[in-house]
Amino acid sequence: MRTKSSGILRFAWQHAWPFSVTFFMLFVLFYRVEVCHGQDYDDDTEPAAPPPEQEHCNGIFLSYTFISRKKEFPHLKNASAQAWAFKSIATILNAGEEELQAWKMFIGFQHKEILVSASGAVLVDSSDFPAAVGNGTYLAGYPMANLKTSIETALDLDQIQVKVDIIGTQFGVKPPGVPMPKTIRLENDGYRCPAPRRRGPSSMLVCCTKDPKYKAKKLKKTKFLPRQDGDLSLTYDVLQAYPMNYLAQVTIDNNHPLGRLDHWNLTWEWMRGEFISTMRGAYTHKKDGSGCIYGPAGVYYSDLDFSQVMNCDKKPVITDLPPYLANDTQVGKLPYCCRNGTILPKLMDESKARSIFQLQVYKLPPDLNRTSLNPPQKWSIVGVVNPHYKCGPPIRVDPTEFPDPSGIQATIAAIASWQVVCNITRPKVKQARCCVSFSAYYNASVIPCNTCACGCKESDTCNQNARAMFLPAEALLVPFANRTEKAKAWAKIKHYPVPNPLPCPDNCGVSINWHIDTDYRNGWTARVTLFNWDVTPFVDWYTAIQMKKAFPGFEKVYSFNGTSLPDINNTIFFQGLQGLNFLMGETNGTKMNEPRVPGKQQSVISFSKKHTPGLDIQRGDGFPSRVLFNGEECALPLEFPRPGNAGHQSRVHFLAVIFITVITFMLMTDRFHI
């Protein structure tokens, strides 16, 4: 039964609904108009205000901001082993009055971080991504290496500031903890940075200012940065420039007195699609045009015969030509080329301390004009048994000047020049390429090279962490594979412990034995023996020995050329005599089933005690503190030989002696009581 009130409501709704629909349409219309008005492109909304520290910075302002993270696979219960993908931003702003050239920034990562990418920057040591940076890393600007001032750009942030978007992996810091670095700082010379300040849990910032105490070298004023000093200097000179390609020359200079390269391999990374058309004085290990044919180069240079192109790899591997091509009219005819990749220290031969090659480089859009020149990045150079070099990024320097080839008194300048500086780093443990053994006249055992001194592969048949077993002297003359029985027999004779499994080999291609030969009142002698366990001979080899206490007493080397270098950490420099500068490779034995024979050279060295009072040879003063072969630092043993067999006896044998002594004493005491 319908009531009177329900009828009234129905009547009201029937007459009111047109007005409701009209009201709803007007609401939607005005709502949509408001939304469109909110996207007006003429709206000049001001960005967020910068931090106060930036406003008051009169120098270079650096900041690091943690953005986000996400748990990576696999998901582990162990929080310290759990990997997290993270994102952060590093910012460097020139708030000073001078242009900042070739900026470098240090970020002190501390959570086993692995960088996957860093837009707007490259790693200073030329490492590739992903890169382990758990101990911190140095970033350099690319493609924007220089930061102008706001004065000369009218506060154009695109020219005075760089933001580096960092993506990587970190371990062990789970929410709500924030994986921040220890510190950030500017690494350019002439600036000093205080300890960075934290702004909230996820932001770190610092203002680096000019150091008033820094005294820069008085150099000729240049448009670009002055050339830097380094152990190895590589120069990338553009000699000729065209809209679509250019001719470049690469010069490698060895500036370290003990540095060296043999069969050098140079690599870099093209960042803008370039490829190498032709070369003189060097060649790439891979000659293949397919990378160009199926890539952007094949589309743009559709009429080019890529079968004649030298290399289309993004990361080419370049090496020197052999000597017989030095006078070849197509690939040779360049000074300082074609030496099989050998670069000697100036101490040995200044004319062989440099290497040069040229390459024709083709470019891709949008770089098709004469002035668009971009050098490759991430340079790296390695040799055979040579120092480990770490290279920085290319730095723009003033154009190199060359003498006029016609012979007149004039110079010709390159169109543009960049310098790459590489410095020698000490090899990590178990990553050397040569090793040293110690022996002495006062101990019958030889302390061999360390286990895995030059690296080891995973193996169940040997112990990578066991100490190398002492050897008889004759065991040094045979390969490691033939030393096992000799080492076991020697351990049995001398009552040394025998590890199970046995220690792994040293795996070094070159080993050096330092033997204390004699020790008398007025002097002493040592004998050094070089062993080459590889099949490849070493031409123009050299060895450098650093002595801490005994160096002032050095007198003479009898079978080598010896030079004392007191200004280089008390170093004695050895090289082969004329006609004996070849350290031959390993050869077969004279009879069937005999072990292979290493190439070897040997000399006696005499020392005087006149200038080294208090020298104690038997306590280790006669052994070197550092040994280099062809510039490569060799791994040294962990101990010195001691007089007699002291220090080499096994603990079991020593306890047995004590036990027998005690029992004998008790029996004698008991006999007296009877």
C-alpha positions as CSV (number, residue, x, y, z in Angstrom):
1,M,0.0,0.0,0.0
2,R,1.5,3.3,-1.1
3,T,1.6,6.1,1.4
4,K,1.0,9.8,0.7
5,S,4.6,10.7,1.4
6,S,6.1,8.2,-1.2
7,G,3.8,9.6,-3.9
8,I,5.0,13.1,-3.1
9,L,8.7,12.0,-3.4
10,R,8.0,10.3,-6.7
11,F,6.3,13.4,-8.1
12,A,9.2,15.5,-7.0
13,W,11.8,13.2,-8.6
14,Q,9.8,13.1,-11.9
15,H,9.9,16.9,-12.1
16,A,13.4,17.4,-10.7
17,W,15.5,14.9,-12.7
18,P,16.0,17.2,-15.8
19,F,17.5,19.8,-13.5
20,S,19.8,17.2,-11.9
21,V,21.1,16.0,-15.3
22,T,21.7,19.6,-16.4
23,F,23.6,20.3,-13.1
24,F,25.7,17.2,-13.6
25,M,26.7,18.1,-17.2
26,L,27.6,21.6,-16.1
27,F,29.8,20.1,-13.3
28,V,31.6,17.8,-15.8
29,L,32.1,20.6,-18.3
30,F,33.7,23.0,-15.7
31,Y,35.7,20.1,-14.3
32,R,37.2,19.3,-17.7
33,V,37.9,23.0,-18.4
34,E,39.8,23.2,-15.1
35,V,41.9,20.2,-16.0
36,C,42.9,21.6,-19.3
37,H,43.8,24.9,-17.7
38,G,46.1,23.0,-15.3
39,Q,48.2,21.8,-18.3
40,D,48.7,25.3,-19.7
41,Y,52.3,25.3,-21.1
42,D,52.6,29.0,-20.4
43,D,52.5,28.3,-16.7
44,D,55.9,29.4,-15.3
45,T,56.1,27.2,-12.2
46,E,59.3,27.7,-10.3
47,P,61.5,24.6,-9.6
48,A,62.2,23.5,-6.1
49,A,64.6,25.7,-4.2
50,P,68.2,24.4,-4.1
51,P,69.7,23.6,-0.7
52,P,71.1,26.5,1.3
53,E,74.6,25.1,1.1
54,Q,74.5,25.4,-2.7
55,E,73.3,29.0,-2.5
56,H,76.3,29.9,-0.3
57,C,79.0,27.9,-2.2
58,N,81.7,29.8,-3.9
59,G,83.4,26.9,-5.6
60,I,82.3,23.5,-6.9
61,F,79.2,22.1,-5.3
62,L,78.8,18.3,-5.2
63,S,75.9,16.2,-4.0
64,Y,74.8,12.6,-3.9
65,T,71.2,11.6,-3.4
66,F,69.9,8.1,-2.9
67,I,66.6,7.6,-4.9
68,S,65.3,4.1,-4.5
69,R,66.0,0.4,-4.3
70,K,64.4,-2.9,-5.1
71,K,65.2,-6.4,-3.9
72,E,67.0,-8.5,-6.5
73,F,66.9,-12.2,-7.1
74,P,67.6,-14.5,-5.5
75,H,65.8,-13.6,-2.3
76,L,67.9,-14.7,0.6
77,K,67.3,-15.0,4.4
78,N,70.9,-13.8,5.0
79,A,70.5,-10.0,5.0
80,S,74.2,-9.3,4.5
81,A,74.2,-11.4,1.3
82,Q,71.0,-10.0,-0.2
83,A,71.4,-7.9,-3.3
84,W,69.4,-4.7,-3.9
85,A,69.1,-2.8,-7.1
86,F,69.5,0.9,-6.3
87,K,69.2,4.3,-8.1
88,S,70.9,7.5,-7.1
89,I,72.0,10.8,-8.6
90,A,75.4,12.5,-8.3
91,T,75.5,16.2,-9.1
92,I,78.4,18.5,-9.8
93,L,77.8,22.2,-10.2
94,N,80.3,24.9,-10.9
95,A,79.3,27.8,-8.6
96,G,82.7,29.5,-8.8
97,E,84.4,32.1,-10.9
98,E,86.7,29.8,-13.0
99,E,85.8,27.2,-15.5
100,L,86.3,23.6,-14.2
101,Q,88.1,21.5,-16.8
102,A,88.1,17.7,-17.0
103,W,86.2,17.3,-13.7
104,K,86.8,14.2,-11.6
105,M,84.6,13.1,-8.7
106,F,85.3,10.5,-6.0
107,I,82.4,8.6,-4.5
108,G,83.3,6.4,-1.5
109,F,81.0,3.5,-2.0
110,Q,81.2,1.0,0.9
111,H,78.5,-1.6,0.5
112,K,80.1,-3.9,-2.1
113,E,78.4,-1.8,-4.8
114,I,78.5,-2.9,-8.5
115,L,77.8,0.0,-10.9
116,V,75.8,-1.0,-13.9
117,S,75.6,2.4,-15.5
118,A,76.4,6.1,-14.9
119,S,75.0,8.4,-17.5
120,G,77.0,11.5,-18.1
121,A,80.3,10.0,-16.7
122,V,82.8,7.3,-17.3
123,L,85.0,5.4,-14.8
124,V,88.4,7.1,-14.5
125,D,90.3,3.7,-14.6
126,S,88.5,2.9,-18.0
127,S,86.7,-0.1,-16.5
128,D,83.7,-1.4,-18.3
129,F,80.2,-1.7,-16.7
130,P,79.3,-3.6,-14.6
131,A,82.2,-2.6,-12.3
132,A,82.8,-3.6,-8.7
133,V,83.3,-0.3,-6.8
134,G,82.9,-1.4,-3.2
135,N,86.1,0.5,-2.2
136,G,85.0,3.7,-3.9
137,T,85.4,4.9,-7.5
138,Y,86.4,7.9,-9.5
139,L,84.1,9.4,-12.2
140,A,85.1,11.7,-15.0
141,G,82.7,13.7,-17.2
142,Y,81.7,12.4,-20.6
143,P,80.6,13.8,-23.0
144,M,80.6,17.0,-20.9
145,A,84.0,17.1,-19.3
146,N,84.2,20.9,-18.7
147,L,81.9,23.0,-16.6
148,K,81.7,26.7,-17.5
149,T,80.8,29.4,-15.0
150,S,77.4,30.9,-14.6
151,I,78.9,34.3,-15.3
152,E,79.8,33.4,-18.9
153,T,76.6,31.4,-19.5
154,A,74.0,33.6,-17.8
155,L,73.2,30.8,-15.3
156,D,72.6,28.1,-18.0
157,L,72.5,24.9,-15.9
158,D,73.0,22.8,-19.0
159,Q,76.6,24.3,-19.2
160,I,77.5,24.7,-15.6
161,Q,76.1,21.5,-14.1
162,V,76.2,17.7,-14.7
163,K,73.8,15.2,-13.2
164,V,75.0,11.6,-13.2
165,D,72.2,9.0,-13.0
166,I,73.7,6.0,-11.2
167,I,72.2,2.5,-11.4
168,G,73.8,-0.4,-9.6
169,T,73.6,-3.2,-7.0
170,Q,74.5,-3.0,-3.4
171,F,74.6,-5.7,-0.7
172,G,73.5,-6.0,2.9
173,V,71.7,-2.7,3.6
174,K,67.9,-3.4,3.9
175,P,65.2,-0.9,4.6
176,P,64.9,1.3,6.5
177,G,68.7,1.7,6.3
178,V,70.0,3.8,3.5
179,P,73.1,2.7,1.6
180,M,75.0,6.0,1.5
181,P,78.7,6.3,0.5
182,K,81.4,7.2,3.1
183,T,82.3,10.5,1.4
184,I,82.2,12.4,-1.9
185,R,84.9,14.9,-3.0
186,L,86.3,16.7,-6.1
187,E,89.6,15.2,-7.3
188,N,90.8,18.1,-9.5
189,D,94.1,19.7,-8.5
190,G,93.9,22.9,-6.7
191,Y,90.7,22.3,-4.8
192,R,90.1,21.2,-1.2
193,C,86.9,19.6,0.1
194,P,85.8,19.5,3.7
195,A,84.0,16.5,5.1
196,P,80.6,16.2,3.4
197,R,77.4,17.1,5.3
198,R,74.4,14.8,5.4
199,R,71.0,16.4,4.6
200,G,68.5,13.9,5.8
201,P,69.1,10.1,5.6
202,S,69.5,10.0,1.8
203,S,71.4,13.1,0.7
204,M,75.1,14.1,1.0
205,L,76.6,17.4,-0.1
206,V,79.9,19.3,0.0
207,C,81.3,22.6,-1.3
208,C,84.9,22.3,-2.6
209,T,86.8,25.6,-2.8
210,K,90.1,26.7,-4.3
211,D,93.1,25.8,-2.1
212,P,95.1,29.0,-1.4
213,K,98.1,26.9,-0.5
214,Y,98.2,25.0,-3.8
215,K,101.0,26.2,-6.1
216,A,100.4,25.2,-9.6
217,K,103.4,24.7,-11.9
218,K,104.3,27.8,-13.9
219,L,103.3,26.6,-17.4
220,K,102.7,28.3,-20.6
221,K,99.1,29.6,-20.7
222,T,97.0,27.4,-22.9
223,K,93.5,27.3,-24.1
224,F,93.0,23.8,-22.8
225,L,94.4,21.8,-19.9
226,P,98.2,21.5,-19.7
227,R,99.6,18.1,-20.5
228,Q,99.9,15.7,-17.5
229,D,102.8,13.6,-16.3
230,G,102.3,9.9,-16.2
231,D,104.1,6.6,-16.6
232,L,102.7,6.1,-20.0
233,S,101.3,9.0,-22.1
234,L,99.0,8.3,-25.2
235,T,98.2,11.2,-27.5
236,Y,95.2,11.2,-29.9
237,D,95.9,13.8,-32.6
238,V,93.5,14.6,-35.4
239,L,95.7,15.5,-38.4
240,Q,93.1,15.9,-41.1
241,A,89.4,16.5,-40.8
242,Y,86.6,16.1,-43.3
243,P,82.8,16.2,-42.9
244,M,82.4,12.4,-42.8
245,N,85.8,11.2,-41.6
246,Y,89.1,12.2,-40.2
247,L,92.7,11.0,-40.0
248,A,94.1,10.5,-36.5
249,Q,97.5,9.6,-35.1
250,V,98.1,7.8,-31.8
251,T,101.5,8.3,-30.1
252,I,102.5,6.1,-27.1
253,D,105.3,7.5,-25.0
254,N,107.0,5.5,-22.2
255,N,108.0,8.0,-19.4
256,H,108.8,5.6,-16.6
257,P,112.4,4.6,-16.1
258,L,111.4,1.0,-15.4
259,G,108.2,0.8,-17.5
260,R,108.0,-1.4,-20.6
261,L,105.6,-3.0,-23.0
262,D,106.0,-6.1,-25.2
263,H,103.5,-7.1,-27.8
264,W,101.2,-4.4,-26.6
265,N,97.5,-4.6,-27.2
266,L,95.6,-1.3,-27.1
267,T,91.8,-1.2,-26.7
268,W,89.2,1.6,-26.5
269,E,85.5,2.1,-27.0
270,W,83.8,4.1,-29.7
271,M,81.0,6.1,-28.2
272,R,79.3,7.5,-31.3
273,G,79.2,4.7,-33.8
274,E,82.6,5.4,-35.5
275,F,84.6,2.7,-37.3
276,I,88.1,2.3,-38.6
277,S,88.5,2.3,-42.4
278,T,92.3,2.0,-42.8
279,M,95.4,1.9,-40.6
280,R,99.2,2.5,-40.9
281,G,101.8,1.3,-38.4
282,A,99.3,-1.0,-36.6
283,Y,96.4,-3.4,-37.2
284,T,93.4,-4.7,-35.5
285,H,93.2,-8.4,-34.4
286,K,89.8,-8.7,-36.1
287,K,89.2,-7.5,-39.7
288,D,85.5,-7.8,-40.2
289,G,83.0,-5.4,-41.9
290,S,79.9,-7.3,-40.9
291,G,79.3,-5.1,-37.9
292,C,79.1,-2.1,-40.2
293,I,77.0,-3.8,-42.9
294,Y,74.2,-4.8,-40.4
295,G,74.4,-1.6,-38.4
296,P,73.7,2.1,-38.8
297,A,76.9,2.5,-40.8
298,G,75.6,0.2,-43.5
299,V,72.5,2.2,-43.8
300,Y,74.2,5.6,-44.2
301,Y,77.3,4.5,-46.2
302,S,75.2,2.2,-48.5
303,D,77.7,2.6,-51.4
304,L,80.9,1.8,-49.4
305,D,82.7,-1.5,-49.9
306,F,82.9,-2.7,-46.3
307,S,85.0,-5.7,-47.3
308,Q,88.0,-3.3,-47.4
309,V,87.2,-1.7,-44.0
310,M,89.7,-2.5,-41.2
311,N,87.4,-2.9,-38.3
312,C,83.8,-2.2,-37.2
313,D,84.0,-3.3,-33.6
314,K,82.9,-0.9,-30.9
315,K,85.9,-2.1,-28.9
316,P,88.7,-2.8,-31.3
317,V,91.9,-4.5,-30.2
318,I,94.9,-2.8,-31.8
319,T,98.5,-4.0,-31.9
320,D,101.8,-3.1,-33.5
321,L,103.0,-4.4,-36.9
322,P,106.1,-6.7,-37.2
323,P,109.4,-5.2,-38.3
324,Y,109.3,-6.7,-41.8
325,L,106.4,-4.3,-42.6
326,A,108.2,-1.2,-41.5
327,N,109.0,-0.1,-45.1
328,D,105.7,-1.2,-46.6
329,T,104.3,1.7,-48.6
330,Q,100.7,0.8,-47.7
331,V,100.8,0.0,-44.0
332,G,104.3,1.1,-42.9
333,K,106.6,4.0,-43.6
334,L,105.9,5.7,-40.2
335,P,108.6,6.6,-37.7
336,Y,108.5,4.6,-34.4
337,C,106.3,1.9,-35.8
338,C,106.5,-1.8,-36.6
339,R,108.5,-3.2,-33.6
340,N,106.3,-6.1,-32.6
341,G,104.8,-4.0,-29.9
342,T,108.0,-3.4,-27.9
343,I,108.4,-0.1,-26.1
344,L,111.5,0.1,-24.0
345,P,112.4,2.5,-21.1
346,K,114.5,5.5,-22.1
347,L,117.2,4.1,-19.8
348,M,117.8,1.3,-22.3
349,D,117.1,3.0,-25.6
350,E,115.4,6.4,-26.0
351,S,114.7,5.8,-29.7
352,K,112.6,2.7,-28.7
353,A,110.6,4.4,-26.0
354,R,107.8,5.5,-28.4
355,S,105.3,3.9,-30.8
356,I,103.1,5.6,-33.4
357,F,100.3,4.5,-35.7
358,Q,97.6,6.2,-37.8
359,L,94.0,5.4,-38.5
360,Q,91.2,6.8,-40.8
361,V,88.0,7.1,-38.8
362,Y,84.5,7.3,-40.3
363,K,81.7,9.1,-38.4
364,L,77.9,8.8,-38.4
365,P,75.1,11.4,-38.1
366,P,74.7,13.8,-36.3
367,D,78.5,14.3,-36.3
368,L,78.9,15.0,-40.0
369,N,80.9,18.2,-39.9
370,R,84.6,19.0,-39.7
371,T,84.5,20.3,-36.1
372,S,82.6,17.4,-34.6
373,L,85.5,15.4,-33.3
374,N,85.1,12.9,-30.4
375,P,87.9,10.7,-29.2
376,P,87.2,7.1,-28.1
377,Q,86.8,6.5,-24.4
378,K,87.8,3.7,-21.9
379,W,91.4,3.2,-23.0
380,S,93.4,0.2,-21.9
381,I,96.8,-1.2,-22.8
382,V,98.5,-4.4,-21.8
383,G,101.7,-6.3,-22.6
384,V,102.9,-9.9,-22.1
385,V,105.0,-9.8,-18.9
386,N,104.8,-6.1,-18.3
387,P,103.5,-3.6,-15.7
388,H,99.8,-3.3,-15.1
389,Y,98.7,0.1,-16.4
390,K,95.5,1.9,-15.4
391,C,94.4,4.6,-17.9
392,G,92.4,7.8,-17.3
393,P,89.9,9.4,-19.7
394,P,91.0,11.5,-22.7
395,I,91.7,15.1,-21.8
396,R,91.6,17.9,-24.4
397,V,95.0,19.6,-24.6
398,D,96.5,22.2,-26.9
399,P,97.1,20.8,-30.4
400,T,100.4,18.9,-30.8
401,E,103.0,20.6,-33.0
402,F,105.0,18.6,-35.5
403,P,108.1,19.5,-37.6
404,D,107.3,20.3,-41.2
405,P,108.0,17.2,-43.2
406,S,109.6,19.2,-46.0
407,G,112.5,20.1,-43.7
408,I,112.0,23.8,-43.5
409,Q,112.1,25.6,-40.1
410,A,108.4,25.5,-39.5
411,T,105.9,23.5,-37.4
412,I,102.5,22.1,-38.3
413,A,99.8,21.9,-35.6
414,A,97.2,19.1,-35.2
415,I,93.6,20.1,-35.7
416,A,92.7,18.8,-32.2
417,S,94.6,16.7,-29.6
418,W,93.7,14.7,-26.5
419,Q,95.9,13.1,-24.0
420,V,95.4,9.8,-22.1
421,V,97.6,9.2,-19.0
422,C,98.3,5.6,-17.8
423,N,100.1,4.8,-14.5
424,I,101.6,1.6,-13.3
425,T,99.7,-0.2,-10.5
426,R,101.0,-3.0,-8.3
427,P,99.6,-6.5,-9.2
428,K,97.1,-7.9,-6.7
429,V,97.9,-11.0,-4.7
430,K,98.0,-14.1,-6.9
431,Q,97.8,-12.0,-10.1
432,A,101.5,-11.5,-10.9
433,R,103.2,-12.8,-14.0
434,C,106.6,-13.6,-12.6
435,C,107.8,-14.8,-9.2
436,V,111.0,-15.1,-7.1
437,S,112.5,-18.0,-5.1
438,F,115.1,-17.5,-2.3
439,S,118.0,-19.7,-1.3
440,A,121.3,-19.4,0.6
441,Y,124.6,-21.2,1.2
442,Y,123.7,-21.6,4.9
443,N,120.5,-23.6,4.2
444,A,120.1,-26.6,2.0
445,S,116.5,-25.9,1.2
446,V,115.2,-23.5,-1.4
447,I,112.1,-21.4,-0.6
448,P,110.2,-21.6,-3.9
449,C,107.8,-19.2,-5.5
450,N,104.5,-18.8,-3.6
451,T,101.6,-21.1,-4.4
452,C,99.4,-19.6,-7.1
453,A,101.7,-16.6,-7.4
454,C,100.5,-16.0,-10.9
455,G,97.0,-17.3,-10.4
456,C,95.2,-20.6,-10.2
457,K,92.2,-22.2,-11.7
458,E,89.7,-24.0,-9.5
459,S,91.0,-27.5,-8.8
460,D,90.3,-30.4,-6.5
461,T,93.7,-32.0,-7.0
462,C,95.8,-29.3,-5.3
463,N,95.5,-26.8,-2.4
464,Q,95.5,-23.2,-3.5
465,N,96.1,-21.9,0.1
466,A,98.8,-24.3,1.2
467,R,102.4,-23.0,1.5
468,A,104.7,-24.1,-1.2
469,M,106.9,-27.1,-0.1
470,F,110.7,-26.5,0.3
471,L,112.8,-28.0,-2.4
472,P,116.4,-29.2,-3.0
473,A,118.4,-26.8,-5.2
474,E,118.3,-29.1,-8.3
475,A,114.5,-29.0,-8.4
476,L,114.6,-25.4,-9.6
477,L,115.8,-26.7,-13.0
478,V,112.8,-28.7,-13.8
479,P,109.1,-27.7,-14.5
480,F,106.7,-27.8,-11.6
481,A,105.0,-31.0,-12.9
482,N,108.3,-32.8,-12.5
483,R,109.0,-31.5,-8.9
484,T,106.4,-33.5,-7.0
485,E,108.5,-36.6,-6.3
486,K,111.6,-34.4,-5.5
487,A,109.6,-32.3,-3.0
488,K,108.1,-35.4,-1.3
489,A,111.5,-37.0,-1.0
490,W,113.1,-33.8,0.3
491,A,110.3,-33.5,2.9
492,K,110.9,-37.0,4.1
493,I,114.7,-36.4,4.4
494,K,114.3,-33.1,6.3
495,H,111.2,-34.2,8.2
496,Y,109.0,-31.5,6.7
497,P,105.2,-31.8,6.8
498,V,103.5,-32.8,3.5
499,P,100.2,-31.1,3.0
500,N,97.3,-33.2,1.6
501,P,96.3,-32.2,-1.1
502,L,99.7,-30.9,-2.2
503,P,100.1,-27.1,-2.9
504,C,99.2,-25.9,-6.4
505,P,101.9,-24.7,-8.7
506,D,103.0,-21.0,-9.0
507,N,101.9,-20.9,-12.7
508,C,104.4,-18.2,-13.6
509,G,106.0,-18.0,-17.0
510,V,109.1,-16.4,-15.6
511,S,110.8,-17.1,-12.3
512,I,114.0,-15.6,-10.7
513,N,116.1,-17.2,-8.1
514,W,118.1,-15.0,-5.7
515,H,120.9,-17.0,-3.9
516,I,123.2,-15.8,-1.2
517,D,126.5,-17.3,-2.4
518,T,129.1,-16.2,0.1
519,D,129.4,-14.0,3.3
520,Y,132.8,-12.8,4.6
521,R,134.2,-10.1,6.7
522,N,134.5,-7.3,4.0
523,G,131.7,-8.3,1.7
524,W,129.4,-10.9,0.3
525,T,128.1,-12.2,-3.1
526,A,124.8,-13.2,-4.5
527,R,123.8,-15.1,-7.6
528,V,120.7,-14.3,-9.6
529,T,119.3,-16.8,-12.1
530,L,116.5,-16.1,-14.6
531,F,114.2,-18.9,-15.8
532,N,111.9,-18.7,-18.8
533,W,109.2,-21.4,-18.7
534,D,107.4,-20.2,-21.8
535,V,108.3,-21.1,-25.4
536,T,108.5,-17.4,-26.4
537,P,112.0,-15.8,-25.9
538,F,112.4,-12.4,-24.3
539,V,114.4,-9.9,-26.4
540,D,116.2,-7.0,-24.7
541,W,115.1,-8.3,-21.3
542,Y,116.0,-6.5,-18.0
543,T,115.6,-7.1,-14.3
544,A,115.5,-4.4,-11.6
545,I,116.3,-5.3,-8.0
546,Q,115.5,-3.0,-5.1
547,M,117.6,-3.4,-1.9
548,K,116.7,-1.7,1.4
549,K,119.9,-2.0,3.4
550,A,122.5,-3.6,1.1
551,F,122.2,-1.2,-1.9
552,P,125.1,1.2,-0.9
553,G,127.5,-1.8,-1.0
554,F,126.8,-2.8,-4.6
555,E,130.0,-3.2,-6.5
556,K,129.8,-5.3,-9.7
557,V,127.7,-7.6,-11.9
558,Y,129.9,-10.1,-13.7
559,S,127.7,-11.6,-16.5
560,F,125.2,-8.8,-17.1
561,N,125.3,-5.1,-17.6
562,G,124.6,-3.6,-14.1
563,T,123.7,0.0,-13.3
564,S,122.9,1.4,-9.8
565,L,119.9,3.8,-9.7
566,P,119.9,5.5,-6.3
567,D,117.2,7.9,-7.3
568,I,114.8,5.1,-8.1
569,N,114.3,3.5,-4.6
570,N,117.8,2.1,-4.4
571,T,117.5,0.0,-7.6
572,I,120.1,-2.2,-9.3
573,F,119.3,-2.5,-13.0
574,F,120.4,-5.6,-14.9
575,Q,120.3,-6.3,-18.7
576,G,122.0,-8.7,-21.0
577,L,125.4,-8.1,-22.5
578,Q,125.7,-7.5,-26.2
579,G,124.8,-10.7,-27.9
580,L,123.3,-12.1,-24.7
581,N,120.1,-10.0,-24.6
582,F,117.9,-13.0,-25.5
583,L,116.3,-15.0,-22.7
584,M,115.5,-18.1,-24.6
585,G,112.3,-20.1,-24.2
586,E,111.7,-23.6,-22.8
587,T,113.0,-26.5,-24.9
588,N,112.8,-30.3,-24.9
589,G,115.3,-32.3,-22.9
590,T,118.2,-33.9,-24.6
591,K,116.8,-37.5,-24.1
592,M,113.5,-39.1,-24.5
593,N,111.2,-38.7,-21.5
594,E,113.4,-36.1,-19.9
595,P,111.7,-33.0,-18.5
596,R,111.6,-29.8,-20.5
597,V,114.5,-27.4,-19.9
598,P,113.8,-23.7,-19.2
599,G,115.7,-20.9,-20.9
600,K,118.0,-19.4,-18.3
601,Q,120.7,-16.8,-17.7
602,Q,122.8,-16.3,-14.6
603,S,125.3,-13.8,-13.0
604,V,127.1,-13.3,-9.7
605,I,126.9,-9.9,-8.0
606,S,129.4,-8.7,-5.5
607,F,128.7,-6.3,-2.6
608,S,131.0,-4.6,-0.1
609,K,130.3,-4.1,3.6
610,K,132.4,-0.9,3.8
611,H,129.3,1.4,3.4
612,T,126.8,-0.9,5.2
613,P,127.9,-1.4,8.8
614,G,125.6,-3.7,10.8
615,L,124.4,-5.6,7.7
616,D,123.3,-9.1,8.8
617,I,123.1,-11.3,5.8
618,Q,121.8,-14.4,7.6
619,R,118.9,-12.4,9.0
620,G,117.7,-11.5,5.5
621,D,119.5,-8.2,4.8
622,G,120.9,-9.7,1.6
623,F,117.6,-10.4,0.0
624,P,115.8,-7.9,-2.3
625,S,112.6,-6.1,-1.1
626,R,111.2,-5.8,-4.7
627,V,112.0,-7.5,-8.0
628,L,110.9,-6.5,-11.4
629,F,111.2,-8.3,-14.7
630,N,110.6,-6.2,-17.9
631,G,108.7,-3.8,-15.7
632,E,106.4,-6.4,-14.1
633,E,106.6,-6.7,-10.4
634,C,107.3,-10.3,-9.3
635,A,105.8,-12.0,-6.3
636,L,108.3,-12.5,-3.5
637,P,108.4,-15.4,-1.0
638,L,106.8,-14.9,2.4
639,E,110.0,-15.8,4.3
640,F,113.8,-15.9,4.1
641,P,116.1,-18.9,4.5
642,R,117.5,-19.2,8.0
643,P,120.9,-20.6,9.1
644,G,121.0,-24.4,9.2
645,N,117.5,-25.9,9.3
646,A,116.1,-23.5,11.9
647,G,112.6,-22.5,11.2
648,H,112.1,-25.3,8.6
649,Q,111.7,-28.2,10.9
650,S,108.2,-29.6,11.4
651,R,106.4,-29.0,14.7
652,V,106.0,-32.8,15.1
653,H,109.8,-33.4,14.9
654,F,110.5,-30.6,17.4
655,L,108.0,-32.0,19.9
656,A,109.5,-35.5,19.4
657,V,112.9,-34.1,20.4
658,I,111.5,-32.6,23.5
659,F,109.7,-35.8,24.4
660,I,112.8,-37.9,24.0
661,T,114.8,-35.4,26.1
662,V,112.2,-35.5,29.0
663,I,112.0,-39.3,29.0
664,T,115.8,-39.6,29.0
665,F,115.9,-37.2,32.0
666,M,113.3,-39.1,33.9
667,L,115.0,-42.5,33.3
668,M,118.3,-41.0,34.5
669,T,116.7,-39.5,37.6
670,D,115.0,-42.8,38.3
671,R,118.3,-44.6,38.0
672,F,120.0,-42.3,40.5
673,H,117.1,-43.0,43.0
674,I,117.9,-46.7,42.7
